Amino acid sequence: MTRASVSVDDIRAARALLGDVVAVTPLLHSRYLSGQVGGPVYLKCENLQRAGSFKVRGAYVRIARLSEEERARGVVAASAGNHAQGVALAAGLLGGKATVYMPEGAPLPKVAATKSYGADVILQGPTVDGCLTAAREHAEREGAVFIHPFDHPDVVAGQGTIGLEILEQCPDVRTVVVAVGGGGLAAGIAAAIKDSRPDVKVMGVQAKRAAAFPPSLATGHPVRVDVGPTMADGIAVGRPGKLTFAMVAQLVDAVVTVSEESLAQGLLACLERSKQVVEPAGAAGVAAMLEHSYAFEPPVVALLSGGNIDPLLLAKVLRHGLSAAGRYLVFRVRLSDRPGALVILLGELAELGVNVLDVTHERVAARLPVDEAEVLLHVETRGPDHCDEVLDRLRASGYTLSFT
């Protein structure tokens, strides 16, 4: 095959450099996902890696290859989470100083973790793009080395070491599924795998609201897209890198997109079925198998790329996932404003086996007739069929329903 700009020899050299620095993360069989795609599915658990994601691999290789004089000047990076922690840990292990620019709204646990690895954290504006600008300015002003999150050969080579591990842990693999943001992870893994196993398909996954690769691949060069709000902030990148785009275009077989609902269900499946805590971006490969099960030839290895999730976000995403799976229902019910009406409604829900989690009873509002009240209900159900049964029963009983 044509030699990629990062070769398998580069990746093997990166693996030797990493040595005992990173863990060879486990490969877990998933019976649930195997049933979805009709053959064996395994999860490569980089959520269990040091600093909680794959990012330390590339960051360590990049910083380790700096000269002593460069390392003495320090390194600087910009990130909302995983890259920040990877750079902070790698710099600390190598005896260097790291400065990381993070958005003002970055989750507090990620900020605290980055500081705990020894980095100086500077909160800068509302977006990662603003942090990137500030980090580059810092590099020019202070002489520090800017550590790009994905578009550098050393970073790509470090991430590619995961591909070597996958081939060793699952020699009969037919499809590898990888979350894609800027493309460094997918580029490195594809370079590692395709050298000796060109028959193995490497599939990239992006959130639909942050999918820069499909239009870039269609036009033949990196293009910028507007990134919408997505729970998968770890892969919300508006434009591929030059190096990573070229490698993904050459080596990755396809890039698919997934909805927010699928991301939430993927995270829920990881937690419930595999007992793995992941962030939404880390569950992108699982989300793809749930949304596009026909597209993956087993045996499949899906990468769980990271597990650094704010507990508050985890609670929201889990509720979103339960709702998408038909196990959590939020709706409004109109009923007569008379004594006992609410008790009758709740009694009917009890007969249906619904677990009522929250009730908000509103009797006075401009939208309500004087003889009516409205109840906002959060209920737990047993699945889509049970949801339909509950709603049909309430409508048959004369209640007017609306959904928020």
C-alpha positions in Angstrom: 0.0 0.0 0.0 1.0 3.6 -0.4 3.1 4.8 2.5 1.0 7.1 4.7 2.6 10.3 6.2 2.7 8.4 9.5 3.8 4.9 8.9 3.4 1.7 10.9 7.2 2.0 11.7 6.5 5.4 13.2 3.8 3.9 15.3 6.0 1.0 16.5 8.6 3.5 17.5 6.0 5.5 19.4 5.0 2.3 21.2 8.6 1.6 22.2 8.8 5.2 23.5 5.6 4.8 25.5 6.9 1.6 27.1 5.3 1.3 30.6 3.9 4.9 30.5 0.5 3.8 29.3 -1.6 0.8 30.0 -2.5 -1.8 27.4 -6.2 -1.4 28.0 -8.5 -4.4 28.1 -10.7 -5.7 25.3 -14.2 -6.7 26.6 -16.7 -8.8 24.8 -20.2 -7.3 24.6 -23.0 -9.8 24.3 -25.6 -7.1 23.9 -23.8 -5.4 21.0 -23.0 -8.8 19.4 -26.7 -9.4 19.2 -27.2 -6.0 17.5 -24.8 -6.6 14.7 -25.1 -10.4 14.4 -21.6 -11.4 15.5 -18.9 -10.8 18.0 -18.4 -7.2 19.3 -15.5 -6.2 21.6 -15.0 -2.9 23.4 -11.4 -1.5 23.6 -11.5 0.4 26.9 -9.4 3.5 26.6 -11.8 5.0 29.1 -9.6 3.0 31.6 -6.4 4.6 30.3 -4.3 6.9 32.5 -5.9 10.3 32.7 -9.1 8.7 31.5 -8.7 8.7 27.7 -6.4 7.8 24.8 -5.0 11.4 24.6 -2.0 10.7 26.9 -0.5 8.4 24.2 -0.1 11.1 21.6 0.7 13.9 24.1 3.5 11.9 25.7 5.1 10.9 22.3 5.0 14.6 21.2 6.5 16.0 24.3 9.1 13.2 24.7 10.5 14.0 21.3 11.1 17.7 22.1 14.7 18.7 22.7 15.8 19.4 26.2 15.9 23.1 25.4 12.3 23.0 24.0 11.0 21.1 27.0 12.7 23.6 29.3 10.6 26.4 27.7 7.5 24.5 28.6 4.5 23.4 26.5 1.1 25.0 26.0 -2.2 23.5 24.9 -5.9 24.3 24.7 -8.7 21.9 25.5 -12.0 21.5 27.2 -11.0 18.2 28.8 -9.2 15.1 27.6 -6.3 16.7 25.7 -5.7 19.0 28.6 -5.3 16.1 31.0 -3.2 14.1 28.6 -0.8 17.0 28.1 -0.7 17.8 31.8 0.1 14.2 32.7 2.7 13.7 29.9 4.5 17.0 30.8 4.6 16.0 34.4 6.0 12.6 33.7 8.7 14.1 31.5 9.6 16.8 34.0 8.3 19.7 31.9 6.0 22.6 32.7 2.5 22.7 31.0 0.1 25.6 30.6 -3.4 24.7 29.5 -6.0 27.1 28.3 -9.6 25.9 29.0 -13.0 27.5 28.4 -14.5 29.3 31.3 -17.4 26.8 31.2 -15.2 23.7 31.3 -16.5 21.0 33.7 -15.0 21.6 37.2 -13.8 17.9 37.5 -11.8 18.2 34.3 -10.3 21.5 35.4 -9.4 20.0 38.8 -7.9 16.9 37.2 -5.7 19.0 34.8 -4.4 21.0 37.8 -3.8 17.8 39.8 -1.4 16.6 37.1 0.7 19.7 37.6 -0.4 22.0 34.8 -1.2 25.7 35.1 -4.8 26.2 34.0 -5.9 29.5 32.5 -9.7 29.9 31.9 -10.1 31.8 28.7 -13.5 32.8 27.2 -16.4 30.6 26.3 -15.1 28.4 23.5 -12.2 26.1 22.7 -11.5 28.1 19.5 -10.8 31.1 21.7 -8.5 29.0 23.9 -6.6 27.8 20.9 -6.0 31.3 19.8 -4.8 32.3 23.3 -2.6 29.2 23.5 -0.9 30.0 20.2 -0.3 33.6 21.3 1.1 32.3 24.6 3.5 30.1 22.6 4.7 33.0 20.5 5.0 35.3 23.5 6.7 32.9 26.0 8.6 30.6 23.6 6.6 27.6 24.7 5.9 24.7 22.4 2.3 24.4 21.3 1.0 20.8 21.5 -1.7 20.4 18.9 -4.5 18.1 19.9 -4.4 16.0 16.7 -2.6 17.5 13.6 1.0 16.4 14.3 2.8 13.2 13.2 4.0 12.4 16.7 0.5 12.8 18.1 -1.0 10.6 15.3 1.7 8.0 15.9 1.0 7.9 19.6 -2.7 7.4 19.1 -1.9 4.7 16.5 -0.4 2.4 19.1 -4.0 1.5 20.0 -4.3 -0.1 16.5 -1.3 -2.4 17.2 -2.9 -3.5 20.5 -6.2 -4.2 18.7 -4.6 -6.5 16.2 -2.8 -8.4 19.0 -5.9 -8.7 21.2 -8.4 -9.6 18.4 -6.4 -11.1 15.5 -9.6 -12.0 13.6 -11.1 -8.5 13.7 -13.0 -7.4 10.6 -14.2 -3.9 11.5 -12.7 -1.3 13.8 -15.0 1.6 14.9 -13.4 4.9 16.0 -14.8 8.2 17.1 -13.6 11.1 14.9 -13.1 14.7 15.9 -10.0 16.2 14.3 -9.1 12.8 13.0 -5.8 12.1 14.8 -7.1 8.9 16.5 -8.7 7.5 13.4 -5.7 8.3 11.2 -3.3 6.6 13.6 -5.3 3.5 14.2 -6.0 3.1 10.5 -2.3 3.5 9.7 -1.4 0.8 12.2 -4.0 -1.7 11.0 -4.0 -1.2 7.3 -0.3 -1.9 6.9 -0.7 -5.6 7.7 -4.4 -6.1 7.5 -5.8 -4.0 4.5 -8.9 -6.3 4.6 -10.0 -4.8 8.0 -12.5 -2.0 7.7 -11.8 1.1 9.7 -15.0 3.1 10.3 -15.1 6.6 11.7 -18.0 8.1 13.6 -19.0 11.7 14.1 -21.8 13.4 15.8 -24.3 14.8 13.3 -24.1 18.2 14.8 -20.3 18.3 14.5 -19.6 16.4 11.3 -16.8 18.1 9.3 -15.4 15.0 7.7 -18.3 13.9 5.4 -18.3 17.3 3.5 -14.5 17.5 3.6 -14.2 14.0 2.1 -16.8 14.9 -0.5 -14.9 18.0 -1.6 -11.5 16.5 -1.4 -10.0 18.9 1.1 -10.7 20.1 4.7 -13.7 22.3 5.0 -15.0 24.1 8.1 -18.6 23.5 9.3 -20.6 25.2 12.0 -20.6 23.0 15.1 -24.0 22.8 16.7 -24.7 21.9 20.4 -23.8 18.3 21.0 -23.3 16.2 24.1 -20.2 14.7 22.4 -18.0 17.8 23.1 -14.9 15.6 22.9 -15.3 15.2 19.1 -16.9 18.6 18.3 -14.2 19.9 15.9 -15.2 22.2 13.1 -12.4 21.5 10.7 -10.2 18.5 10.1 -6.4 18.9 10.2 -4.4 18.8 7.0 -2.3 15.8 8.0 -5.3 13.9 9.6 -7.6 14.6 6.6 -5.1 13.2 4.1 -4.6 10.1 6.2 -8.3 9.5 6.9 -9.1 10.1 3.2 -6.5 7.4 2.3 -7.0 4.9 5.0 -10.4 5.1 6.6 -13.2 3.2 4.8 -16.1 5.4 5.8 -17.2 8.0 8.2 -20.8 7.8 9.5 -22.7 10.2 11.7 -24.9 9.5 14.7 -27.8 11.4 16.4 -27.8 12.8 19.9 -30.4 10.1 20.8 -28.0 7.4 19.6 -25.1 8.9 21.6 -27.3 8.9 24.7 -28.4 5.3 24.1 -24.8 4.3 23.4 -23.6 5.7 26.7 -26.5 4.1 28.5 -25.7 0.7 26.9 -22.0 1.0 28.0 -23.1 1.7 31.6 -25.9 -0.8 31.9 -24.6 -3.7 29.7 -20.8 -3.4 30.0 -20.4 -1.6 33.3 -18.2 1.0 31.6 -18.4 4.7 32.5 -17.8 6.7 29.3 -18.3 10.2 28.0 -20.7 10.8 25.1 -17.8 11.0 22.6 -16.4 7.9 24.0 -19.6 6.1 23.2 -19.7 7.2 19.6 -18.7 3.8 18.2 -21.4 2.1 20.3 -23.9 4.6 19.1 -23.0 3.9 15.5 -23.7 0.2 16.0 -27.1 0.9 17.5 -28.0 3.4 14.7 -26.3 1.6 11.7 -26.0 -2.0 12.8 -26.1 -3.2 9.2 -22.9 -1.4 8.4 -20.5 -3.4 10.6 -19.0 -6.8 9.6 -18.1 -8.8 12.8 -15.9 -9.4 14.6 -16.1 -5.7 15.5 -13.9 -3.8 17.9 -15.3 -0.4 19.0 -13.1 2.0 20.8 -14.4 3.6 24.0 -12.1 6.6 23.6 -12.7 8.3 27.0 -14.4 8.2 30.3 -14.0 11.8 31.6 -17.6 12.8 32.2 -19.0 15.4 34.6 -21.4 13.6 37.0 -24.0 16.3 36.4 -23.8 15.8 32.6 -23.9 12.0 33.2 -27.2 12.3 35.0 -28.7 14.4 32.1 -27.4 12.1 29.4 -28.7 9.0 31.2 -32.1 10.6 31.4 -31.9 11.4 27.7 -30.9 7.9 26.9 -33.7 6.4 29.0 -36.1 8.7 27.2 -34.8 7.7 23.8 -35.1 4.0 24.8 -38.7 4.5 25.9 -38.0 4.0 29.6 -38.4 7.6 30.7 -41.4 9.8 29.8 -42.1 13.4 30.4 -45.5 14.8 29.5 -48.3 17.2 30.6 -51.8 16.2 31.5 -54.9 18.5 31.6 -57.5 17.6 34.2 -60.4 19.1 36.0 -59.6 21.5 38.8 -61.6 19.7 41.4 -60.8 17.8 44.6 -59.5 14.3 44.0 -58.7 14.7 40.3 -55.0 14.4 40.8 -55.4 11.3 43.1 -57.5 9.7 40.3 -54.8 10.3 37.7 -52.0 9.0 39.9 -54.1 6.0 40.8 -54.5 5.2 37.1 -50.8 5.4 36.6 -50.2 3.1 39.6 -52.6 0.5 38.0 -50.5 0.7 34.8 -47.3 -0.1 36.8 -45.7 3.3 36.2 -43.1 4.7 38.6 -43.9 8.4 39.1 -40.6 10.3 39.7 -41.8 13.9 39.8 -45.1 15.8 39.8 -45.6 19.5 39.2 -49.3 20.6 39.7 -50.2 23.9 38.2 -53.7 25.4 38.9 -53.3 29.1 37.9 -51.8 30.1 34.5 -52.9 32.3 31.7 -53.1 29.3 29.3 -55.5 27.4 31.6 -59.3 27.7 31.8 -60.5 28.5 35.3 -61.9 25.0 35.7 -58.8 23.1 34.6 -55.4 22.3 36.0 -52.2 20.9 34.4 -49.8 18.3 35.8 -46.2 17.9 34.5 -45.2 14.3 35.1 -41.8 12.6 35.0 -42.4 8.8 34.9 -40.4 5.7 34.6 -41.7 3.0 32.2 -40.6 -0.5 31.1 -40.0 0.3 27.5 -41.6 1.6 24.3 -44.6 -0.8 24.4 -45.3 0.1 28.0 -45.1 3.8 27.0 -47.7 3.3 24.3 -49.9 1.5 26.7 -49.7 4.3 29.3 -50.5 7.0 26.8 -53.3 5.1 25.1 -54.9 4.4 28.5 -54.8 8.0 29.6 -56.2 9.3 26.3 -59.0 6.7 26.5 -59.8 8.0 29.9 -60.4 11.5 28.5 -57.1 13.2 29.4 -55.5 15.7 27.1 -51.8 15.1 26.8 -48.9 17.3 25.6 -45.1 16.7 25.5 -42.2 19.0 26.4 
